[in-house]
Amino acid sequence: MTLTRRDLGKLALAALPAAALRAAKPNSVFGGVQVGINAPYSFHNIPGGADDILNYMTRLNLSAAELRLQPVEAYLKAPVVPPAPRGNAAPLSPEMEAERKSAADALTKWRLSRSMDEFKAFRKKYEDAGVLIQIVKFDGINLMPDEVVDYCFELSRNLGAYALSCEIPVSQTKKLGQFATKHKMKVAYHGHGNLTNPEAFGRLAAWEECFEFSPYNCANVDIGHFFAATGTSPAEWIKAHHDRVTHVHLKDRKANNGPNMPFGQGDTPIKEILLMLKKEKYKIQATIEMEYPVPPDSTLLDEIAKCVSYCRNVLEG
C-alpha cells in the first residue's frame, strides 16, 4: 500500500498521544536542547485560545512556548480593543474612533487592576499540563504607558518566563532596556531581513547597538530571515553573542530571500544551528515558526508534527 504525505502526517501525529501517555507530559528537550514554538502565531487559521494552544502543544509533544500576550489576557476576560485600520483600509469614523479609545482606556484600567495571582494560576494550568511559558511576546509594547510596561514585565515573570520578546525600532530599545534593567529581566528583539533600515534588526550592528543600552537587551535571532538576507549562517554570530541570545526562530528558507520551505528542504542551516546549541549547551530555546504553505494533502498540525520530528531526529540522531 502506498501512503500519501497526508497519511504519513496522520500517523506521525496519531503516535504522539501514545507517547504522551507513556511520558505523562510532553517533553521536547531533545539532546539537551529545548525545542518550543511561537504560539499562537504558528497555529494560524485555526482557533488560538489558551486552551486550544495547550491542546495542540500536548498533542505535538511540545513542552515550551514563546507565548503571545493576547491569549493570556483573553483567557482572563480582558476588554477587547477593536483593531486600528491597516494599510489602505478606510480610517475609522469619529464614533468608531471614540469607541476604540474607550475600549483602550478600559483595557489599561483592567491591566492595572490585575492581581499577579491570576497569572500564576495561568502558569500553573500550563505547567500542570507539562508546558513551560519561557518567553512572552508583546505587540506594540513601545507604545504602551510606562505603568503598563511595568505590568508586562511583572506578568511575564509570574507566567514563568525568563524573557520578553517584541519587534520595535532600534532607537526605542534604549527606553525599553531601562525597564528591562529595572525588572532585571531579558527583553529580546526579533530580527527580519532588512539590511539597510537603521531602525530594523536586519543589520547585525543593530543588535550590538541595543546591547549597549542595557545588559538585559537581547536578541531573538530568526535564522531563516538571517540566512535569506545575508546568505551566511548565523552560527558564528550566535556563538559570539550567545549570552545575549534568548531564543532562535527555526524556519527553512531558500537563499536570496527565497520562500519558506518544509524543514530540511530549504537552504537555511537549521541542522547546523541545532547541533551547535546541543554541542555548546546554550540555554537558548529553539522556537519553531510554522510559515511554509501547508500542502493540499496535509494539515497544519501534521506539518508542525513533522517540524518537531525533524528537530528531534537531528538532536537525537
Backbone bond lengths (Angstrom), bond angles and torsions (degrees), N, CA, C in turn:
res aa  C-N    CA-C-N  psi(-1)  N-CA   C-N-CA  omega(-1)  CA-C   N-CA-C  phi
1 M - - - 1.463 - - 1.525 109.44 -
2 T 1.328 117.04 134.30 1.457 122.01 178.71 1.522 109.83 -92.24
3 L 1.322 116.30 127.49 1.459 120.66 179.56 1.523 110.04 -96.06
4 T 1.318 116.42 134.54 1.458 121.10 176.42 1.522 109.38 -81.14
5 R 1.339 115.86 169.75 1.463 120.93 176.11 1.524 110.06 -57.64
6 R 1.344 116.85 -39.57 1.463 120.70 179.26 1.523 111.01 -63.65
7 D 1.364 116.80 -42.42 1.469 120.49 178.76 1.525 110.43 -60.37
8 L 1.340 116.69 -44.06 1.465 120.14 -179.14 1.518 111.00 -64.58
9 G 1.346 116.17 -39.95 1.461 119.19 178.66 1.514 111.74 -63.86
10 K 1.331 116.35 -41.18 1.467 120.13 179.53 1.524 110.67 -64.10
11 L 1.334 116.16 -40.67 1.467 119.25 178.68 1.520 110.75 -63.39
12 A 1.350 116.80 -41.39 1.468 120.16 179.97 1.511 110.98 -63.82
13 L 1.343 116.52 -43.42 1.458 120.13 -178.00 1.517 111.04 -72.78
14 A 1.327 116.70 -37.76 1.463 120.04 -179.35 1.515 111.62 -64.79
15 A 1.323 116.41 -28.44 1.466 119.42 -179.67 1.518 112.31 -73.39
16 L 1.318 117.08 -20.05 1.461 119.63 -175.06 1.518 113.55 -66.31
17 P 1.351 120.55 -43.84 1.463 117.90 178.92 1.524 113.37 -59.25
18 A 1.328 117.19 -35.42 1.462 119.31 178.82 1.520 110.37 -65.00
19 A 1.333 115.70 -41.81 1.460 118.94 177.29 1.518 110.15 -63.81
20 A 1.342 115.51 -38.60 1.463 119.10 179.92 1.517 110.90 -64.31
21 L 1.336 116.04 -36.61 1.463 118.93 178.54 1.519 110.71 -64.11
22 R 1.337 116.40 -38.40 1.458 119.20 179.94 1.525 110.78 -68.91
23 A 1.344 115.97 -40.08 1.456 119.92 -175.98 1.518 112.38 -91.28
24 A 1.331 117.36 -9.34 1.463 124.94 -179.59 1.520 111.60 75.10
25 K 1.319 118.16 -41.89 1.454 121.55 -179.44 1.526 109.08 -136.32
26 P 1.339 117.15 157.00 1.471 118.55 177.81 1.522 110.88 -63.59
27 N 1.304 115.50 151.39 1.465 120.88 177.49 1.520 108.37 -148.50
28 S 1.331 116.24 101.41 1.467 119.85 179.27 1.521 111.41 -109.73
29 V 1.336 115.94 34.89 1.462 120.54 167.01 1.520 105.77 -90.05
30 F 1.326 115.81 103.08 1.463 121.82 -176.42 1.526 109.04 -109.54
31 G 1.324 116.83 121.10 1.457 120.04 179.87 1.517 112.54 59.62
32 G 1.329 116.51 28.85 1.454 120.79 -179.35 1.516 114.50 86.17
33 V 1.326 117.97 -2.86 1.466 122.42 -178.89 1.523 109.37 -103.03
34 Q 1.341 115.93 127.54 1.459 119.94 177.43 1.523 109.66 -80.94
35 V 1.321 115.94 112.03 1.458 121.90 174.45 1.523 107.72 -93.28
36 G 1.320 116.65 131.80 1.454 122.12 179.56 1.511 110.32 -133.20
37 I 1.341 115.09 -164.76 1.465 119.99 179.80 1.515 109.63 -148.41
38 N 1.325 115.76 146.93 1.457 122.51 174.13 1.526 107.24 -82.47
39 A 1.341 115.85 112.86 1.461 120.83 -174.31 1.535 110.12 -127.99
40 P 1.334 117.39 145.66 1.469 127.31 0.24 1.525 114.06 -83.73
41 Y 1.330 117.77 8.86 1.466 121.12 -176.54 1.521 112.20 -49.27
42 S 1.316 117.26 -46.65 1.467 120.04 -176.46 1.524 112.90 -72.23
43 F 1.327 116.70 -16.93 1.465 120.82 -179.80 1.527 109.71 -97.84
44 H 1.329 116.54 47.88 1.454 120.29 -174.61 1.524 111.40 -71.35
45 N 1.308 113.83 147.53 1.476 123.50 177.89 1.518 114.04 67.17
46 I 1.348 117.06 14.11 1.457 121.28 168.93 1.530 106.44 -131.22
47 P 1.330 119.07 161.35 1.466 120.14 -177.10 1.526 111.86 -52.41
48 G 1.347 116.09 137.00 1.457 120.64 -173.83 1.509 114.21 -124.73
49 G 1.339 117.14 31.03 1.450 120.01 175.88 1.520 111.83 -73.70
50 A 1.323 116.12 169.53 1.466 120.74 -177.30 1.518 112.10 -58.15
51 D 1.332 117.36 -42.50 1.466 120.41 179.64 1.525 111.44 -70.14
52 D 1.343 116.58 -37.27 1.465 120.36 177.41 1.530 110.32 -60.93
53 I 1.335 115.59 -47.21 1.468 120.27 -179.10 1.520 110.78 -59.88
54 L 1.316 116.28 -44.52 1.461 120.12 -179.13 1.527 110.53 -63.34
55 N 1.316 117.04 -39.15 1.466 121.18 177.76 1.526 111.19 -63.51
56 Y 1.336 116.47 -47.03 1.467 119.49 179.65 1.525 110.68 -60.41
57 M 1.328 116.07 -43.94 1.463 119.50 -174.63 1.520 111.87 -67.61
58 T 1.309 117.85 -39.53 1.460 118.99 178.42 1.527 110.46 -68.57
59 R 1.333 117.32 -37.26 1.462 120.31 177.26 1.525 111.44 -65.06
60 L 1.333 115.52 -34.80 1.464 120.51 -176.64 1.522 113.40 -88.94
61 N 1.343 116.86 1.02 1.461 122.34 -177.53 1.526 111.47 58.97
62 L 1.337 115.45 45.69 1.460 121.73 176.62 1.522 108.55 -110.44
63 S 1.320 116.29 123.26 1.461 120.06 -172.67 1.522 113.98 -109.09
64 A 1.335 117.96 11.42 1.465 119.81 178.22 1.517 109.80 -149.88
65 A 1.339 114.72 148.86 1.455 119.62 -177.32 1.517 111.75 -136.41
66 E 1.329 114.94 148.01 1.456 123.04 155.50 1.524 103.09 -98.06
67 L 1.312 116.17 104.07 1.463 121.53 -170.17 1.518 110.80 -105.79
68 R 1.298 116.75 129.17 1.463 120.38 176.75 1.525 110.65 -73.32
69 L 1.320 113.96 156.70 1.462 120.20 -177.22 1.522 112.68 -65.51
70 Q 1.335 117.47 -35.33 1.465 120.40 -169.41 1.526 114.68 -54.78
71 P 1.335 120.45 -48.81 1.466 118.19 -179.02 1.522 113.57 -66.67
72 V 1.339 116.99 -25.93 1.463 119.88 177.65 1.516 109.62 -68.46
73 E 1.341 116.17 -51.07 1.461 119.81 -178.66 1.524 111.32 -67.32
74 A 1.314 117.55 -36.15 1.468 119.71 178.53 1.522 110.46 -63.63
75 Y 1.328 116.82 -40.37 1.470 121.49 178.17 1.525 110.51 -60.74
76 L 1.328 116.47 -33.69 1.462 121.57 -178.83 1.524 112.44 -91.50
77 K 1.355 116.44 11.69 1.472 123.07 172.93 1.525 112.93 67.82
78 A 1.310 117.09 41.93 1.461 120.63 176.47 1.526 110.37 -70.46
79 P 1.336 118.00 150.72 1.468 120.76 173.85 1.522 110.79 -58.42
80 V 1.323 115.92 144.50 1.461 121.21 -178.24 1.526 109.28 -98.52
81 V 1.324 116.35 126.76 1.464 121.99 178.37 1.520 108.72 -97.99
82 P 1.338 119.11 122.59 1.469 120.22 177.52 1.522 110.24 -57.80
83 P 1.320 118.09 141.30 1.473 120.01 -178.17 1.521 112.21 -66.93
84 A 1.320 115.67 149.35 1.462 120.97 175.34 1.520 109.37 -75.81
85 P 1.324 117.83 154.22 1.476 119.92 177.36 1.522 110.55 -60.65
86 R 1.309 116.37 144.76 1.464 121.14 179.59 1.517 110.03 -127.64
87 G 1.327 115.26 149.86 1.457 120.12 175.94 1.520 111.92 61.96
88 N 1.336 114.87 -127.06 1.461 120.83 -177.37 1.524 112.99 -94.27
89 A 1.326 116.99 15.11 1.459 119.92 179.88 1.523 110.61 -65.83
90 A 1.322 115.49 149.63 1.461 120.75 179.57 1.523 110.11 -65.69
91 P 1.333 117.95 144.28 1.466 120.03 177.89 1.520 111.17 -64.46
92 L 1.323 115.58 155.95 1.457 120.11 178.61 1.522 110.44 -69.20
93 S 1.317 115.61 147.14 1.460 120.01 173.71 1.523 108.53 -68.53
94 P 1.330 118.97 161.27 1.465 120.46 177.52 1.529 112.44 -55.15
95 E 1.319 116.94 -37.81 1.463 120.16 179.68 1.531 110.85 -66.50
96 M 1.331 115.92 -43.46 1.468 119.84 179.91 1.524 110.82 -68.23
97 E 1.336 116.81 -37.09 1.463 120.32 177.81 1.523 110.75 -63.84
98 A 1.352 115.78 -40.61 1.463 120.18 178.03 1.526 110.50 -65.04
99 E 1.327 116.12 -38.66 1.467 120.45 178.15 1.529 110.46 -64.50
100 R 1.317 115.58 -41.00 1.465 119.34 -179.80 1.526 110.81 -66.18
101 K 1.326 117.44 -41.82 1.459 120.60 178.79 1.525 111.10 -63.91
102 S 1.323 116.46 -40.46 1.464 120.13 178.55 1.527 110.60 -62.49
103 A 1.345 116.43 -41.68 1.468 120.55 178.93 1.528 110.69 -66.12
104 A 1.347 117.01 -39.03 1.469 120.53 178.95 1.522 110.60 -65.21
105 D 1.329 116.79 -40.87 1.467 120.43 177.45 1.529 110.38 -63.56
106 A 1.331 116.32 -40.33 1.463 120.37 178.77 1.525 111.39 -64.22
107 L 1.343 116.05 -38.17 1.464 119.85 179.06 1.531 110.70 -66.39
108 T 1.329 116.36 -42.29 1.471 119.17 177.69 1.525 110.45 -60.59
109 K 1.319 116.50 -46.19 1.465 120.65 178.80 1.523 110.46 -60.46
110 W 1.323 117.40 -41.57 1.470 122.45 179.30 1.524 110.04 -62.16
111 R 1.322 115.64 -46.45 1.469 119.73 -177.82 1.525 111.70 -61.03
112 L 1.315 116.28 -43.73 1.455 119.92 -174.96 1.521 112.96 -76.84
113 S 1.323 116.75 -8.00 1.466 120.19 177.51 1.519 112.78 -101.58
114 R 1.320 117.47 1.24 1.458 121.15 -175.25 1.522 111.95 -75.45
115 S 1.324 114.13 141.80 1.461 120.44 168.69 1.523 108.38 -87.84
116 M 1.320 117.14 137.03 1.459 120.27 178.10 1.523 111.84 -65.00
117 D 1.320 117.38 -14.28 1.460 120.21 176.10 1.527 110.98 -61.05
118 E 1.333 117.03 -30.30 1.464 120.17 179.02 1.529 110.71 -65.14
119 F 1.313 116.21 -38.62 1.459 120.19 179.93 1.527 111.20 -76.50
120 K 1.321 116.28 -31.93 1.461 119.35 174.03 1.531 110.12 -63.81
121 A 1.345 116.47 -38.25 1.467 120.02 178.33 1.529 110.64 -67.51
122 F 1.337 116.67 -38.33 1.469 120.48 176.86 1.526 109.85 -63.16
123 R 1.321 115.81 -44.51 1.463 120.63 177.30 1.523 110.77 -57.54
124 K 1.330 116.78 -44.78 1.469 120.91 -178.92 1.517 110.78 -62.05
125 K 1.332 116.51 -39.17 1.465 120.99 178.74 1.532 110.15 -57.98
126 Y 1.330 116.46 -45.60 1.462 120.29 -179.36 1.531 110.96 -71.55
127 E 1.319 116.92 -45.29 1.463 119.45 -176.98 1.524 111.70 -67.88
128 D 1.326 117.61 -33.26 1.469 119.70 175.55 1.525 111.10 -61.98
129 A 1.335 116.02 -29.04 1.470 120.66 177.63 1.522 112.12 -87.62
130 G 1.354 116.68 -4.73 1.458 120.17 177.06 1.508 114.97 96.43
131 V 1.349 117.50 16.23 1.463 120.89 -177.38 1.527 110.04 -116.29
132 L 1.338 116.03 126.03 1.455 122.22 177.39 1.524 110.08 -95.19
133 I 1.330 116.27 133.75 1.461 121.22 172.71 1.524 106.10 -94.30
134 Q 1.316 116.74 94.76 1.462 120.78 -172.89 1.524 113.45 -90.05
135 I 1.327 116.29 -26.61 1.464 121.75 -179.48 1.524 107.56 -138.48
136 V 1.322 117.32 138.66 1.464 121.32 175.18 1.521 107.56 -115.06
137 K 1.331 116.45 128.18 1.467 120.82 -177.44 1.527 110.67 -101.99
138 F 1.336 114.87 137.45 1.454 121.53 -177.04 1.527 110.34 -122.29
139 D 1.325 115.66 133.80 1.459 121.41 172.40 1.526 108.17 -95.56
140 G 1.321 116.92 131.31 1.452 121.11 174.95 1.513 115.77 67.59
141 I 1.320 118.03 26.62 1.468 119.85 -179.07 1.525 111.10 -62.96
142 N 1.323 117.43 -27.09 1.462 121.31 178.81 1.530 113.09 -71.37
143 L 1.325 116.98 -11.91 1.466 121.69 -179.97 1.526 112.17 -102.61
144 M 1.314 116.65 -0.07 1.460 120.48 -176.24 1.529 111.28 -85.63
145 P 1.351 117.82 150.74 1.468 120.24 173.55 1.530 110.38 -60.38
146 D 1.331 115.69 153.28 1.463 120.28 -176.31 1.518 112.69 -54.18
147 E 1.329 117.23 -41.98 1.462 119.42 -177.05 1.531 111.17 -67.45
148 V 1.330 117.25 -27.26 1.464 120.20 176.90 1.528 110.00 -77.07
149 V 1.337 117.13 -33.73 1.468 119.69 175.19 1.530 109.25 -62.19
150 D 1.320 117.03 -42.66 1.470 120.06 175.03 1.529 110.42 -57.30
151 Y 1.314 116.54 -43.57 1.473 122.28 177.27 1.530 110.64 -57.26
152 C 1.345 116.84 -41.58 1.465 120.89 -178.76 1.532 111.07 -61.73
153 F 1.321 116.50 -43.65 1.463 119.83 178.69 1.526 111.13 -66.57
154 E 1.323 116.13 -42.19 1.461 119.41 -177.72 1.525 111.56 -66.22
155 L 1.336 116.65 -44.19 1.476 117.83 -179.34 1.517 110.77 -66.98
156 S 1.342 117.65 -34.46 1.465 120.42 179.09 1.522 110.39 -62.63
157 R 1.318 115.84 -44.84 1.469 119.24 178.48 1.527 110.67 -61.75
158 N 1.327 116.73 -40.93 1.462 120.30 -178.13 1.526 112.71 -74.48
159 L 1.335 117.07 -18.81 1.465 120.02 172.64 1.528 111.64 -81.34
160 G 1.340 116.38 -7.14 1.467 120.47 178.95 1.509 114.18 96.75
161 A 1.338 117.69 7.02 1.459 120.87 -175.83 1.526 111.81 -75.85
162 Y 1.338 115.75 149.45 1.455 120.38 172.52 1.525 110.72 -99.27
163 A 1.355 117.20 -6.08 1.459 120.01 -179.11 1.521 111.13 -158.14
164 L 1.342 115.19 155.97 1.443 123.21 166.33 1.522 106.83 -101.14
165 S 1.333 117.07 159.91 1.461 120.40 172.07 1.521 108.83 -137.89
166 C 1.324 115.08 155.21 1.459 119.54 -178.45 1.523 109.05 -165.43
167 E 1.333 115.46 173.97 1.459 122.93 177.02 1.522 107.06 -130.73
168 I 1.325 116.54 97.33 1.457 121.34 -177.54 1.523 109.51 -133.91
169 P 1.350 118.19 163.38 1.474 120.25 178.45 1.522 111.81 -62.44
170 V 1.321 115.49 148.68 1.457 121.64 -177.73 1.525 111.35 -56.01
171 S 1.331 117.16 -42.66 1.461 120.37 -175.67 1.524 112.58 -63.64
172 Q 1.341 117.21 -21.42 1.458 120.18 -177.99 1.526 112.95 -92.56
173 T 1.322 115.69 1.68 1.464 118.62 178.07 1.524 112.41 -79.22
174 K 1.323 116.91 -14.14 1.461 119.10 176.83 1.522 109.95 -67.39
175 K 1.337 117.11 -48.12 1.464 120.76 -179.87 1.525 110.95 -66.41
176 L 1.351 117.27 -45.51 1.462 118.83 -179.37 1.520 110.17 -65.72
177 G 1.325 116.69 -33.25 1.458 120.11 176.59 1.516 111.95 -62.36
178 Q 1.317 116.85 -32.03 1.464 120.14 176.48 1.523 111.00 -65.52
179 F 1.325 116.48 -38.40 1.467 119.79 174.83 1.528 110.41 -66.27
180 A 1.329 116.30 -39.73 1.461 120.20 178.95 1.518 110.88 -61.36
181 T 1.339 116.37 -42.46 1.461 120.81 177.81 1.523 110.48 -64.40
182 K 1.320 116.19 -42.78 1.467 121.15 179.24 1.522 111.07 -58.26
183 H 1.318 116.48 -44.00 1.469 121.16 -176.54 1.525 112.21 -90.81
184 K 1.349 116.54 -5.01 1.465 121.37 -178.23 1.531 111.15 52.54
185 M 1.324 113.93 50.25 1.458 120.74 -177.72 1.527 109.58 -141.06
186 K 1.325 116.47 135.39 1.458 121.41 -176.16 1.532 111.84 -68.51
187 V 1.334 115.00 144.56 1.460 121.36 171.18 1.523 107.22 -128.76
188 A 1.329 116.17 126.22 1.470 121.71 -173.44 1.515 110.39 -108.36
189 Y 1.326 115.36 135.70 1.458 121.96 -178.52 1.525 109.02 -105.27
190 H 1.323 114.45 128.93 1.460 121.89 -174.26 1.519 111.03 -82.68
191 G 1.328 115.54 136.26 1.455 120.78 -179.84 1.513 113.17 -100.37
192 H 1.336 116.86 141.48 1.458 122.59 173.17 1.530 109.16 -113.21
193 G 1.310 117.73 -145.43 1.460 119.25 -173.27 1.509 115.70 -117.76
194 N 1.340 117.99 7.35 1.460 120.09 -179.65 1.522 109.55 -79.37
195 L 1.319 116.75 112.97 1.458 121.37 -174.19 1.523 113.51 -93.87
196 T 1.341 117.62 -4.38 1.465 119.98 -173.99 1.519 113.96 -114.74
197 N 1.316 118.58 -27.72 1.469 121.34 -178.58 1.528 109.05 -69.26
198 P 1.329 118.49 121.39 1.470 120.01 -178.08 1.528 113.32 -65.85
199 E 1.328 116.96 -16.59 1.464 120.27 -179.98 1.523 112.76 -94.52
200 A 1.331 117.60 -0.25 1.468 121.33 -174.51 1.521 111.75 -103.69
201 F 1.322 115.02 145.82 1.466 120.80 174.97 1.530 109.74 -89.62
202 G 1.324 115.08 56.75 1.447 120.95 170.81 1.520 107.55 -106.66
203 R 1.327 114.91 -47.41 1.473 119.51 175.16 1.531 108.81 -71.50
204 L 1.310 116.39 135.20 1.460 121.04 -173.87 1.516 112.57 -64.98
205 A 1.332 117.44 -31.26 1.460 120.24 -179.41 1.521 112.03 -62.61
206 A 1.339 117.22 -20.34 1.462 120.08 179.94 1.526 110.37 -64.21
207 W 1.326 117.15 -43.96 1.458 119.78 178.04 1.529 110.24 -64.17
208 E 1.307 116.30 -44.29 1.461 119.57 -178.78 1.521 111.05 -63.24
209 E 1.327 116.16 -33.17 1.464 120.45 175.72 1.526 110.49 -65.15
210 C 1.316 117.12 -46.60 1.472 119.42 -177.68 1.522 111.09 -69.84
211 F 1.340 117.69 -27.50 1.464 119.82 177.01 1.533 111.05 -60.40
212 E 1.326 115.97 -31.12 1.466 120.12 -178.74 1.530 111.58 -69.48
213 F 1.317 117.23 -24.27 1.466 121.16 -176.34 1.522 112.44 -74.64
214 S 1.330 117.63 -30.94 1.458 121.22 -177.06 1.519 109.93 -160.98
215 P 1.331 117.46 141.00 1.470 118.97 175.83 1.524 112.16 -68.22
216 Y 1.330 116.59 -10.18 1.467 120.60 179.92 1.529 112.51 -101.05
217 N 1.335 117.47 -1.03 1.459 120.57 173.33 1.528 108.40 -77.18
218 C 1.328 115.98 128.60 1.468 121.02 -172.57 1.524 111.16 -135.48
219 A 1.329 115.60 -178.19 1.466 122.04 -176.54 1.512 111.40 -119.61
220 N 1.327 114.96 137.59 1.461 122.82 166.21 1.530 105.32 -108.18
221 V 1.330 116.18 100.19 1.466 120.93 -173.79 1.526 109.87 -87.48
222 D 1.324 115.80 114.46 1.458 121.17 174.14 1.525 106.94 -87.06
223 I 1.333 116.26 105.36 1.468 118.97 -171.57 1.529 112.02 -69.29
224 G 1.337 117.40 -25.29 1.460 119.94 176.94 1.514 111.42 -68.64
225 H 1.343 116.38 -49.52 1.462 120.20 178.25 1.524 110.60 -63.81
226 F 1.331 116.28 -42.15 1.473 121.22 -178.48 1.515 110.33 -57.11
227 F 1.328 115.44 -52.13 1.464 119.14 -176.28 1.528 111.41 -69.16
228 A 1.338 117.54 -43.52 1.461 120.12 -176.91 1.515 111.76 -62.09
229 A 1.349 116.64 -33.60 1.463 120.09 -177.47 1.522 112.48 -84.25
230 T 1.343 117.03 -39.03 1.469 119.99 -173.10 1.521 113.42 -99.21
231 G 1.327 116.86 -22.52 1.452 120.25 -175.72 1.510 113.68 75.95
232 T 1.324 116.45 8.66 1.461 120.35 -179.42 1.528 110.36 -124.53
233 S 1.307 115.46 156.94 1.457 120.76 177.13 1.527 110.10 -72.62
234 P 1.337 117.72 141.07 1.464 119.67 175.93 1.522 113.37 -80.82
235 A 1.319 118.26 3.16 1.471 121.23 -172.64 1.523 112.42 -56.43
236 E 1.318 117.43 -50.32 1.464 119.58 -176.33 1.520 111.83 -66.62
237 W 1.335 116.89 -37.74 1.466 119.22 178.30 1.528 110.37 -64.94
238 I 1.339 116.60 -41.65 1.470 120.02 178.55 1.526 109.85 -63.62
239 K 1.325 117.17 -43.04 1.470 119.78 178.06 1.528 111.14 -58.09
240 A 1.325 115.74 -44.38 1.463 120.24 -176.61 1.528 112.36 -67.20
241 H 1.337 116.33 -26.38 1.465 120.34 -174.80 1.535 111.83 -125.29
242 H 1.317 116.92 25.87 1.464 120.09 -170.96 1.520 113.53 -58.19
243 D 1.340 116.54 -29.16 1.461 118.93 -179.95 1.520 112.06 -75.04
244 R 1.350 117.28 -7.98 1.453 121.81 178.48 1.531 111.57 -114.24
245 V 1.321 117.33 9.45 1.471 121.45 178.13 1.527 108.09 -106.26
246 T 1.318 116.68 118.58 1.466 120.73 -179.30 1.522 111.88 -86.59
247 H 1.338 116.58 -39.25 1.466 120.33 -179.86 1.520 109.13 -161.15
248 V 1.326 114.65 155.45 1.465 121.00 175.30 1.521 108.28 -114.25
249 H 1.316 116.05 137.43 1.459 120.58 173.98 1.518 109.17 -86.08
250 L 1.315 115.81 126.46 1.459 121.78 -179.38 1.517 110.34 -96.39
251 K 1.312 115.68 119.68 1.456 122.22 168.77 1.517 106.65 -152.94
252 D 1.315 116.87 159.44 1.458 121.45 -178.86 1.520 108.46 -116.79
253 R 1.322 116.02 121.41 1.461 121.15 179.64 1.522 110.24 -126.91
254 K 1.306 114.99 156.71 1.455 120.79 171.44 1.525 109.31 -75.77
255 A 1.313 115.18 155.22 1.464 120.78 -179.72 1.525 111.00 -64.54
256 N 1.344 115.38 167.80 1.465 122.96 176.84 1.526 111.85 57.58
257 N 1.344 114.66 47.38 1.465 121.91 179.47 1.520 111.99 58.10
258 G 1.339 115.13 37.02 1.450 120.41 179.55 1.513 112.62 -75.93
259 P 1.329 116.61 179.79 1.463 121.31 -173.93 1.526 113.09 -73.97
260 N 1.326 114.85 163.34 1.455 121.35 172.32 1.522 109.39 -72.02
261 M 1.333 115.64 143.63 1.454 122.02 -176.84 1.519 109.92 -133.04
262 P 1.345 118.06 160.15 1.472 119.26 170.56 1.520 110.44 -55.58
263 F 1.330 116.11 147.30 1.462 120.24 -178.34 1.525 110.24 -54.37
264 G 1.343 114.83 130.62 1.458 120.69 179.62 1.507 114.25 92.10
265 Q 1.341 118.24 -5.84 1.464 120.71 -178.37 1.528 113.11 -110.81
266 G 1.325 116.88 -5.39 1.456 120.55 176.72 1.517 110.78 -100.24
267 D 1.326 115.88 -161.81 1.460 121.52 -177.59 1.527 112.74 -106.40
268 T 1.313 118.15 -8.78 1.466 121.66 -177.52 1.533 109.74 -65.76
269 P 1.322 118.56 135.43 1.473 120.91 -177.06 1.537 112.51 -78.96
270 I 1.330 116.21 62.16 1.472 119.73 -179.68 1.523 110.45 -59.95
271 K 1.322 116.25 -46.87 1.458 120.21 -177.10 1.525 110.83 -60.11
272 E 1.328 117.14 -44.22 1.460 121.12 179.65 1.531 110.93 -59.19
273 I 1.322 116.44 -43.89 1.470 120.33 -177.66 1.518 110.28 -67.21
274 L 1.326 117.56 -45.18 1.461 120.34 179.75 1.529 111.03 -60.63
275 L 1.322 116.29 -44.98 1.469 119.25 -179.19 1.526 111.80 -68.05
276 M 1.320 116.88 -30.68 1.459 119.84 175.84 1.531 110.12 -66.76
277 L 1.344 116.97 -44.70 1.469 120.16 178.12 1.527 110.46 -58.98
278 K 1.329 115.08 -39.09 1.464 119.90 179.17 1.525 111.29 -67.32
279 K 1.317 116.21 -49.95 1.467 120.53 -176.39 1.523 112.15 -63.12
280 E 1.330 116.33 -43.56 1.465 120.64 -175.45 1.526 112.95 -84.46
281 K 1.352 115.78 -9.61 1.466 120.96 179.82 1.531 112.27 57.95
282 Y 1.330 115.31 38.18 1.456 119.83 177.30 1.532 109.98 -71.65
283 K 1.307 116.58 140.98 1.471 121.51 176.19 1.529 108.08 -88.37
284 I 1.313 114.64 68.37 1.462 122.85 -176.93 1.527 107.55 -125.64
285 Q 1.331 116.73 121.14 1.465 118.46 178.21 1.528 110.03 -69.05
286 A 1.328 116.60 134.20 1.459 123.21 173.36 1.523 106.67 -94.71
287 T 1.324 116.37 101.46 1.460 122.69 -166.53 1.521 111.25 -101.38
288 I 1.311 116.88 113.00 1.465 121.60 178.75 1.526 109.94 -68.26
289 E 1.335 115.86 131.76 1.459 122.29 169.07 1.525 107.42 -119.73
290 M 1.318 115.68 113.27 1.456 120.05 -178.64 1.528 108.83 -84.59
291 E 1.349 115.81 108.59 1.465 119.44 -176.99 1.524 113.81 -130.03
292 Y 1.325 118.81 -13.94 1.464 117.71 -177.93 1.527 110.32 -78.07
293 P 1.336 118.30 154.91 1.468 120.86 -177.69 1.529 111.05 -63.96
294 V 1.326 115.45 138.22 1.467 120.67 177.26 1.527 108.52 -75.98
295 P 1.340 118.47 124.37 1.466 120.19 178.96 1.529 111.32 -59.42
296 P 1.325 117.64 151.11 1.468 121.10 -178.13 1.523 113.86 -58.19
297 D 1.336 117.40 -28.75 1.456 120.49 -177.37 1.525 111.92 -95.92
298 S 1.351 117.73 19.52 1.453 120.93 -178.68 1.519 109.66 -135.50
299 T 1.323 116.07 -174.98 1.461 121.98 176.84 1.519 108.26 -132.62
300 L 1.319 116.14 165.15 1.462 120.50 -179.54 1.519 111.19 -59.40
301 L 1.318 117.80 -48.65 1.463 120.16 -178.40 1.527 111.63 -66.44
302 D 1.315 117.03 -34.67 1.469 119.58 174.69 1.528 110.42 -58.80
303 E 1.333 115.57 -43.96 1.470 119.67 -177.52 1.525 111.45 -69.65
304 I 1.330 117.14 -38.81 1.467 118.73 177.08 1.524 110.00 -64.68
305 A 1.336 116.86 -37.80 1.467 120.13 176.73 1.525 110.58 -58.59
306 K 1.340 117.05 -36.50 1.462 120.20 178.07 1.533 110.88 -68.92
307 C 1.340 116.69 -35.42 1.469 119.91 176.75 1.524 110.39 -64.03
308 V 1.328 116.15 -43.18 1.466 120.47 178.32 1.525 109.96 -62.29
309 S 1.339 116.70 -44.99 1.467 121.00 -179.94 1.523 111.16 -63.08
310 Y 1.335 116.27 -38.72 1.469 119.88 178.45 1.523 109.77 -59.43
311 C 1.330 116.55 -48.37 1.471 120.30 -179.41 1.529 110.87 -61.68
312 R 1.314 115.70 -42.85 1.468 119.03 -178.81 1.521 111.54 -65.07
313 N 1.320 116.40 -42.36 1.464 119.99 -179.95 1.530 111.89 -63.29
314 V 1.340 115.78 -39.29 1.468 119.84 179.04 1.536 109.96 -66.32
315 L 1.326 116.39 -45.15 1.455 120.91 -172.41 1.523 114.45 -81.24
316 E 1.323 116.35 -23.47 1.461 120.25 -178.87 1.515 112.42 -115.50
317 G 1.330 116.61 -1.33 1.458 119.91 -178.08 1.512 113.28 -73.48
